[in-house]
Structure formats: C-alpha cells, structure tokens
Amino acid sequence: MTQLVLNQRGSSLSVKDGRYRIRTREREFFVPVHTVKSIVLHGGTRVSHEVAMTAIEHETDLLFADR
C-alpha cells in the first residue's frame, strides 16, 4: 500500500475516474484509490471534499500535519 504525502505549497489532491489526482506547479499525476493506505497533508496544500469522502469509503487515513 502507498502513503501519499503532499508537502509542497500550492499542491492539491482531488479524485478523478477512481484515481487520486495530485497536482503541483510542475506536474500532474494519478494514483489508483485502492492502492493508498494513508494521505498526509501539510500546510499550504488543498484537498477536495470528494477526497475526504473517498478516503472514508476506502478506510484510508487522512492526516493533517502541522510541521
């Protein structure tokens, strides 16, 4: 299983076609929802409501880091 860590200011996480979509200033990439065990979000990142609901449905840990 995979842990997603978003720690770059301005990066965002959303869901598209059953995959998490990670967008940064430089690139965009996708990770299948069923492969993710946890998501760590640092300050300055964004997450959609759909990500939170998908994480709950798939029992994925969603962690908000302060540092």
N, C-alpha and C positions, 0 to 999 in steps of 0.2 A: 504494500500500500504506500501511497505517496502523501507527503506533507507539503502543502503549498505555503510559501512564505512570501507575503507582499511587504516589502520594506522600502521600496523606492517611492519617494514623494511623487504624487500625481498618478501613480499606477491605480488601475481599477480591476475589479473582478465582477463578472456577470455570467449569466448562463445563456447558452445558445445551442440549440439542437442536441440537448443531452450532454453537453460538454461545458466545463468551466472555461470562460474566455478571459485571459489575462492580457491586459493592455498596458504598455509602458510608453514612454515617449519614443523609444527606438523601435519597438516591435509589438507584435500581437501573436499569441499562441494559444492553443487549446489543449485541455486535459480532460479525458473522459471522467464524468462524475463518479462512476462506480469504482474508480481506482484511487480516490482521495479519501484518506482517513482523517486528516485534520487540516485546518486552514488557520494561519496566523497572520493577523493584520496589524501593521504598525501605523503610527500616526501619519497623516498626510495621504492615506490611501482611501479608496472608496469601494464600497460593496453594495450591490443591489439587493432589494427586498427578495427577489427571486433566489439569490444565492442563499440567503438565510433560510428560506423555506425549503430549498433543495437539500441543504445541509441537515436540517431537522428530519426530513423524509428518509435520508440515507444514513442517519445516525453518525454524521460527520461532526467532529469537534470544531467549533468556531471560536477562536481565541483572539482577544484584542490585547495587544501588547503596548505597554506604555514606554518601553525603552528598547 
